[in-house]
Amino acid sequence: MSAFSEDILAAIPMPLLLVGPDERIRAMNPAAVRLFSGSATGRHVVTVLRQPALLQVVERALRSGETGDGRYVDKNLAREATYKVRAAPVQDSDGNCVLLSFEDITDLEQAGEMRRDFVANVSHELKTPLTALLGFIETLRGAARNDPEVRERFLSIMEREAQRMNRLVSDLLSLSRVESAERQQPTDPVNIKALVDSTILSLESVASAENVRLITQRLDNGTEDLIVRGDRDQLQQVLTNLIENGIKYGRNGGTVQVLLSYSARELAFRGPGVQIKVVDDGAGFDPIHIPRLTERFYRVDNHRSREMGGTGLGLAIAKHIVNRHRGRFRIETEPGKGASFTVLLPALS
């Protein structure tokens, strides 16, 4: 291979392997050397790729001059990476060679898997209440047709299941709207203290029903207004979700605290920031769940969450809203010592 050809290979960012007619590797560019953890020039292609389906594509390209596609899975990294491999015949002075190009499609594969999981989760979440509704309708048309007591009990359960589906659809639509607007940073000034007061006022009846006391406290003893650039409705959605979670999963007869503070130099933003921390005194949960807690439909306790009307989407929506506001979302917990959910937002200086 000429120096010019080697320079061309080296300039291309995706990994490239040139396989000669003897099935040995003639050349590798720097990206391929990194992918295979060292140079494999001169080695037989079988000892490098070691994946039968891909080797068949290479052999077919060498023997028949047919361009083909295959997949290469790299399991030597902390996370498994998937590559789409194009085997294209090229002419060399010694005969037919094959140029292998490796396109990293790991993110596409993960996105596809996320879509499949999402569809499966939505189907499962809707199927359970739908199955219950269909069963009750069939019973009401049959054995319970003339039994007012049973009919009333079944209608109450059907109403609850229908409300659960309605909440799920509403949360799905909300999540879709938030995701579509996530790249558009809000610009309207929002007074966080006023927003917290308004949210707590709207949730007083919910807290009273659970015998929970809601407390707001300013930690920094400051007097300046806590103003951020934001979408008032979306930020209220985050606060409502977090405070409602504190009420649901906190201790009966306990407290849910909303702690506010201002920092003139918040490290996360290299500038002023506002912190909102919602703390409950409930049972808490194992911190092992924290990395996945903002995933769609992920629940620490599936049965308890459904019983309380949770859709498994609230924290995912909250995280997307905080991301849209260029903020940070943190979760801390310890079994038996409650949980705290912290939202950090850039403040207007």
DRENZAFI-542146 format. One record per residue (C-alpha): x, y, z. Coordinates in Angstrom, 1 decimal. Layout:
N
+--------+--------+--------+
!   east !  north !     up !
+--------+--------+--------+
!      X !      Y !      Z !
...
+--------+--------+--------+
//
This chain:
349
+--------+--------+--------+
!   east !  north !     up !
+--------+--------+--------+
!    0.0 !    0.0 !    0.0 !
!    1.3 !    3.4 !   -0.9 !
!    2.0 !    6.1 !    1.6 !
!   -0.7 !    8.2 !    0.0 !
!   -3.3 !    5.4 !    0.5 !
!   -2.2 !    5.0 !    4.1 !
!   -2.7 !    8.7 !    4.7 !
!   -6.2 !    8.5 !    3.3 !
!   -7.0 !    5.6 !    5.6 !
!   -5.6 !    7.4 !    8.6 !
!   -7.7 !   10.6 !    7.8 !
!  -11.0 !    8.7 !    8.0 !
!  -12.4 !    8.7 !   11.6 !
!  -14.2 !    5.3 !   11.4 !
!  -12.2 !    2.1 !   11.9 !
!  -11.0 !    0.6 !    8.6 !
!   -9.4 !   -2.8 !    7.9 !
!   -7.9 !   -3.9 !    4.6 !
!   -8.0 !   -7.7 !    4.1 !
!   -5.8 !   -9.2 !    1.4 !
!   -6.7 !  -12.1 !   -0.9 !
!   -4.8 !  -14.4 !    1.5 !
!   -7.4 !  -13.4 !    4.2 !
!   -4.7 !  -11.6 !    6.2 !
!   -4.9 !   -8.0 !    7.3 !
!   -2.9 !   -5.7 !    5.0 !
!   -3.6 !   -2.4 !    6.8 !
!   -5.4 !   -0.7 !    9.6 !
!   -6.1 !    2.9 !   10.3 !
!   -5.5 !    4.4 !   13.8 !
!   -9.3 !    4.1 !   14.7 !
!   -9.1 !    0.4 !   13.9 !
!   -6.0 !    0.0 !   16.0 !
!   -7.9 !    1.6 !   18.9 !
!  -10.9 !   -0.6 !   18.3 !
!   -8.9 !   -3.8 !   18.4 !
!   -6.5 !   -2.7 !   21.2 !
!   -3.4 !   -2.8 !   19.0 !
!   -2.2 !   -3.4 !   15.5 !
!   -3.2 !   -6.7 !   13.8 !
!   -1.5 !   -6.1 !   10.5 !
!   -0.3 !   -9.5 !    9.1 !
!   -2.6 !  -11.6 !   11.2 !
!   -5.4 !  -13.8 !    9.7 !
!   -8.7 !  -12.0 !    9.8 !
!  -10.3 !  -15.0 !   11.6 !
!   -8.0 !  -14.4 !   14.6 !
!   -9.1 !  -10.7 !   14.8 !
!  -12.8 !  -10.7 !   14.1 !
!  -13.8 !  -14.1 !   15.7 !
!  -17.5 !  -13.6 !   14.8 !
!  -18.7 !  -16.3 !   12.2 !
!  -21.5 !  -14.3 !   10.6 !
!  -19.2 !  -11.4 !    9.9 !
!  -16.4 !  -13.7 !    8.6 !
!  -18.9 !  -15.2 !    6.1 !
!  -19.6 !  -11.7 !    4.8 !
!  -15.8 !  -11.1 !    4.4 !
!  -15.2 !  -14.4 !    2.7 !
!  -18.1 !  -13.8 !    0.2 !
!  -16.7 !  -10.4 !   -0.7 !
!  -13.3 !  -11.9 !   -1.3 !
!  -14.5 !  -14.9 !   -3.4 !
!  -17.3 !  -13.3 !   -5.4 !
!  -16.6 !   -9.6 !   -5.2 !
!  -20.0 !   -9.0 !   -3.6 !
!  -20.4 !   -6.0 !   -1.3 !
!  -22.0 !   -7.1 !    2.0 !
!  -23.0 !   -5.9 !    5.4 !
!  -22.5 !   -7.5 !    8.8 !
!  -22.4 !   -6.7 !   12.5 !
!  -19.5 !   -6.6 !   14.9 !
!  -20.1 !   -6.6 !   18.6 !
!  -17.2 !   -5.3 !   20.8 !
!  -17.5 !   -6.7 !   24.3 !
!  -14.1 !   -5.5 !   25.5 !
!  -15.4 !   -2.1 !   26.7 !
!  -17.2 !   -1.2 !   29.9 !
!  -20.4 !   -1.1 !   27.8 !
!  -21.0 !   -3.4 !   24.8 !
!  -20.7 !   -1.6 !   21.5 !
!  -22.3 !   -2.6 !   18.2 !
!  -20.9 !   -1.8 !   14.7 !
!  -22.4 !   -2.0 !   11.3 !
!  -19.6 !   -3.4 !    9.1 !
!  -19.5 !   -2.8 !    5.3 !
!  -17.3 !   -5.3 !    3.4 !
!  -16.5 !   -3.7 !    0.0 !
!  -14.2 !   -5.4 !   -2.6 !
!  -11.3 !   -3.3 !   -3.8 !
!   -8.5 !   -4.0 !   -6.3 !
!   -4.9 !   -4.2 !   -5.3 !
!   -1.8 !   -5.1 !   -7.2 !
!   -1.9 !   -8.6 !   -5.6 !
!   -5.6 !   -9.2 !   -6.5 !
!   -8.9 !   -8.8 !   -4.9 !
!   -8.9 !   -7.3 !   -1.4 !
!  -11.8 !   -6.3 !    0.9 !
!  -12.1 !   -3.0 !    2.8 !
!  -14.0 !   -3.3 !    6.1 !
!  -15.5 !   -0.1 !    7.5 !
!  -17.0 !   -0.1 !   11.0 !
!  -19.8 !    2.3 !   11.8 !
!  -20.7 !    2.6 !   15.4 !
!  -24.5 !    2.1 !   15.8 !
!  -24.6 !    1.6 !   19.5 !
!  -26.7 !    4.6 !   20.2 !
!  -29.2 !    3.6 !   17.4 !
!  -29.4 !    0.1 !   18.9 !
!  -30.0 !    1.5 !   22.4 !
!  -32.7 !    3.9 !   21.0 !
!  -34.4 !    1.1 !   19.3 !
!  -34.3 !   -1.0 !   22.5 !
!  -35.7 !    1.9 !   24.5 !
!  -38.6 !    2.3 !   22.0 !
!  -39.4 !   -1.4 !   22.2 !
!  -39.3 !   -1.3 !   26.0 !
!  -41.5 !    1.8 !   26.0 !
!  -44.1 !    0.2 !   23.8 !
!  -44.1 !   -3.0 !   25.9 !
!  -44.4 !   -1.0 !   29.1 !
!  -47.3 !    1.2 !   27.8 !
!  -49.1 !   -1.9 !   26.5 !
!  -48.7 !   -3.6 !   29.9 !
!  -49.8 !   -0.6 !   31.8 !
!  -53.0 !   -0.2 !   29.7 !
!  -53.7 !   -3.9 !   29.4 !
!  -54.2 !   -4.4 !   33.2 !
!  -57.0 !   -1.9 !   33.7 !
!  -58.6 !   -2.7 !   30.3 !
!  -58.7 !   -6.4 !   31.2 !
!  -60.4 !   -5.5 !   34.6 !
!  -62.9 !   -3.2 !   32.8 !
!  -63.8 !   -5.9 !   30.3 !
!  -64.2 !   -8.5 !   33.0 !
!  -66.5 !   -6.2 !   35.1 !
!  -68.6 !   -5.3 !   32.0 !
!  -69.1 !   -9.0 !   31.2 !
!  -70.1 !   -9.7 !   34.8 !
!  -72.5 !   -6.7 !   34.9 !
!  -74.2 !   -8.0 !   31.7 !
!  -74.6 !  -11.4 !   33.2 !
!  -74.8 !  -12.6 !   36.9 !
!  -74.7 !   -9.1 !   38.5 !
!  -77.2 !   -7.5 !   36.1 !
!  -79.9 !   -7.3 !   38.8 !
!  -77.8 !   -7.0 !   41.9 !
!  -77.6 !   -3.2 !   42.8 !
!  -75.0 !   -3.7 !   45.6 !
!  -72.6 !   -5.7 !   43.4 !
!  -73.2 !   -3.3 !   40.4 !
!  -72.4 !   -0.3 !   42.5 !
!  -69.2 !   -1.9 !   43.8 !
!  -68.1 !   -2.9 !   40.3 !
!  -68.8 !    0.6 !   38.9 !
!  -66.7 !    2.1 !   41.6 !
!  -63.8 !   -0.2 !   40.7 !
!  -64.3 !    0.5 !   36.9 !
!  -64.2 !    4.2 !   37.6 !
!  -60.9 !    3.9 !   39.5 !
!  -59.4 !    1.8 !   36.6 !
!  -60.6 !    4.3 !   34.0 !
!  -59.1 !    7.2 !   36.0 !
!  -55.8 !    5.3 !   36.2 !
!  -55.8 !    5.0 !   32.3 !
!  -56.7 !    8.6 !   32.0 !
!  -53.7 !    9.6 !   34.3 !
!  -51.4 !    7.4 !   32.2 !
!  -52.5 !    8.9 !   28.9 !
!  -52.2 !   12.4 !   30.4 !
!  -48.7 !   11.7 !   31.7 !
!  -47.7 !   10.2 !   28.3 !
!  -48.9 !   13.3 !   26.5 !
!  -47.1 !   15.5 !   29.1 !
!  -43.9 !   13.5 !   28.6 !
!  -44.1 !   13.9 !   24.8 !
!  -44.6 !   17.6 !   25.1 !
!  -41.7 !   18.1 !   27.5 !
!  -39.4 !   16.0 !   25.3 !
!  -40.3 !   17.9 !   22.1 !
!  -39.5 !   21.2 !   23.8 !
!  -36.5 !   20.1 !   25.8 !
!  -34.0 !   21.9 !   23.5 !
!  -35.9 !   25.2 !   23.9 !
!  -34.8 !   26.9 !   27.1 !
!  -37.6 !   29.0 !   28.7 !
!  -37.0 !   32.7 !   29.2 !
!  -39.9 !   34.0 !   31.4 !
!  -39.0 !   35.1 !   34.9 !
!  -40.6 !   32.8 !   37.6 !
!  -40.7 !   33.6 !   41.3 !
!  -39.9 !   30.2 !   42.9 !
!  -41.0 !   31.2 !   46.4 !
!  -44.4 !   32.3 !   45.1 !
!  -44.7 !   29.2 !   43.0 !
!  -43.9 !   26.9 !   46.0 !
!  -46.5 !   28.7 !   48.1 !
!  -49.1 !   28.3 !   45.4 !
!  -48.3 !   24.6 !   44.9 !
!  -48.5 !   23.9 !   48.6 !
!  -51.8 !   25.7 !   48.9 !
!  -53.3 !   23.5 !   46.1 !
!  -52.0 !   20.3 !   47.9 !
!  -53.2 !   21.1 !   51.4 !
!  -56.3 !   19.0 !   51.1 !
!  -54.3 !   16.0 !   49.8 !
!  -51.9 !   16.3 !   52.7 !
!  -54.7 !   16.7 !   55.2 !
!  -56.3 !   13.5 !   53.9 !
!  -53.0 !   11.6 !   54.7 !
!  -52.5 !   13.5 !   58.0 !
!  -49.2 !   15.0 !   56.6 !
!  -48.0 !   18.5 !   57.4 !
!  -46.4 !   20.6 !   54.6 !
!  -43.6 !   23.0 !   55.7 !
!  -41.7 !   25.6 !   53.7 !
!  -38.4 !   26.9 !   54.9 !
!  -35.8 !   29.3 !   53.5 !
!  -32.4 !   27.8 !   54.5 !
!  -30.1 !   30.7 !   53.6 !
!  -32.0 !   33.4 !   55.7 !
!  -31.9 !   35.6 !   52.6 !
!  -34.5 !   38.2 !   51.7 !
!  -34.0 !   38.5 !   48.0 !
!  -36.5 !   37.0 !   45.6 !
!  -35.7 !   33.6 !   44.1 !
!  -36.2 !   34.3 !   40.4 !
!  -35.3 !   31.9 !   37.6 !
!  -35.9 !   31.8 !   33.9 !
!  -38.5 !   29.2 !   33.3 !
!  -41.9 !   27.8 !   32.3 !
!  -44.1 !   28.4 !   35.3 !
!  -46.6 !   25.6 !   34.5 !
!  -43.8 !   23.0 !   34.0 !
!  -42.0 !   24.0 !   37.2 !
!  -45.3 !   23.8 !   39.1 !
!  -45.7 !   20.3 !   37.6 !
!  -42.3 !   19.3 !   39.0 !
!  -43.1 !   20.7 !   42.4 !
!  -46.6 !   19.1 !   42.5 !
!  -45.1 !   15.7 !   41.5 !
!  -42.3 !   15.8 !   44.1 !
!  -44.6 !   17.0 !   47.0 !
!  -47.3 !   14.5 !   46.1 !
!  -44.7 !   11.8 !   46.1 !
!  -43.6 !   13.0 !   49.6 !
!  -47.2 !   12.8 !   50.8 !
!  -47.8 !    9.4 !   49.3 !
!  -44.6 !    7.7 !   50.4 !
!  -43.9 !    9.6 !   53.6 !
!  -44.9 !    8.7 !   57.1 !
!  -48.6 !    8.9 !   58.0 !
!  -48.8 !   11.8 !   60.5 !
!  -45.3 !   13.0 !   59.3 !
!  -44.1 !   16.1 !   57.4 !
!  -43.0 !   17.0 !   53.9 !
!  -40.5 !   19.9 !   53.9 !
!  -39.8 !   22.2 !   50.9 !
!  -36.4 !   23.8 !   51.6 !
!  -35.4 !   26.8 !   49.5 !
!  -32.0 !   28.4 !   49.2 !
!  -30.0 !   30.8 !   47.0 !
!  -26.4 !   30.6 !   46.1 !
!  -24.5 !   33.5 !   44.5 !
!  -22.0 !   31.0 !   43.1 !
!  -23.5 !   27.6 !   42.4 !
!  -20.7 !   25.3 !   41.1 !
!  -23.1 !   23.4 !   38.7 !
!  -23.7 !   26.7 !   36.8 !
!  -20.6 !   28.8 !   37.6 !
!  -23.1 !   31.5 !   38.6 !
!  -26.1 !   32.1 !   40.8 !
!  -28.5 !   29.3 !   41.5 !
!  -31.7 !   28.4 !   43.3 !
!  -32.1 !   25.1 !   45.2 !
!  -35.4 !   23.5 !   45.9 !
!  -35.3 !   20.4 !   48.1 !
!  -38.4 !   18.3 !   48.9 !
!  -37.8 !   16.0 !   51.9 !
!  -40.1 !   13.4 !   53.4 !
!  -39.7 !   11.4 !   56.6 !
!  -41.0 !    8.1 !   55.2 !
!  -39.4 !    4.7 !   54.9 !
!  -37.0 !    5.7 !   52.2 !
!  -35.6 !    3.0 !   49.8 !
!  -32.4 !    1.3 !   48.9 !
!  -30.0 !    3.8 !   47.1 !
!  -29.4 !    1.1 !   44.5 !
!  -32.6 !    2.3 !   42.8 !
!  -31.5 !    5.9 !   42.4 !
!  -29.7 !    5.6 !   38.9 !
!  -32.9 !    4.1 !   37.4 !
!  -35.5 !    6.1 !   39.3 !
!  -36.1 !    8.6 !   36.5 !
!  -36.5 !    6.0 !   33.8 !
!  -40.0 !    5.7 !   32.4 !
!  -42.2 !    3.2 !   34.2 !
!  -39.4 !    2.3 !   36.7 !
!  -40.8 !    1.8 !   40.2 !
!  -39.2 !    0.9 !   43.5 !
!  -42.3 !   -0.9 !   44.6 !
!  -44.6 !   -1.8 !   41.6 !
!  -47.6 !   -2.9 !   43.7 !
!  -47.6 !    0.0 !   46.1 !
!  -47.1 !    2.6 !   43.4 !
!  -50.0 !    1.3 !   41.3 !
!  -52.2 !    1.1 !   44.4 !
!  -51.5 !    4.8 !   45.1 !
!  -52.4 !    5.7 !   41.5 !
!  -48.8 !    6.2 !   40.2 !
!  -48.1 !    5.8 !   36.5 !
!  -44.3 !    5.4 !   36.8 !
!  -43.7 !    8.5 !   34.6 !
!  -43.7 !   11.3 !   37.2 !
!  -40.0 !   11.4 !   37.9 !
!  -39.1 !   10.9 !   34.2 !
!  -41.3 !   14.0 !   33.4 !
!  -39.6 !   16.0 !   36.2 !
!  -36.1 !   15.1 !   35.0 !
!  -36.9 !   16.2 !   31.4 !
!  -38.4 !   19.5 !   32.7 !
!  -35.4 !   20.2 !   34.8 !
!  -33.1 !   19.4 !   31.9 !
!  -35.1 !   21.8 !   29.7 !
!  -34.4 !   24.5 !   32.3 !
!  -30.7 !   23.7 !   32.2 !
!  -30.9 !   22.5 !   35.8 !
!  -29.8 !   19.6 !   37.9 !
!  -31.9 !   16.9 !   39.5 !
!  -30.6 !   14.9 !   42.5 !
!  -32.0 !   12.1 !   44.6 !
!  -30.8 !   11.0 !   48.1 !
!  -32.3 !    8.4 !   50.3 !
!  -31.5 !    5.9 !   53.1 !
!  -33.8 !    3.0 !   54.2 !
!  -35.8 !    4.1 !   57.2 !
!  -34.7 !    7.8 !   56.9 !
!  -36.9 !    9.1 !   54.2 !
!  -35.9 !   10.6 !   50.8 !
!  -35.0 !   14.0 !   49.4 !
!  -35.4 !   15.2 !   45.8 !
!  -33.3 !   18.3 !   44.9 !
!  -33.8 !   20.6 !   42.0 !
!  -31.1 !   23.1 !   41.1 !
!  -31.9 !   25.9 !   38.7 !
!  -29.9 !   28.8 !   37.3 !
!  -31.0 !   32.0 !   39.0 !
!  -31.4 !   35.4 !   37.4 !
!  -28.5 !   37.5 !   38.8 !
+--------+--------+--------+
//
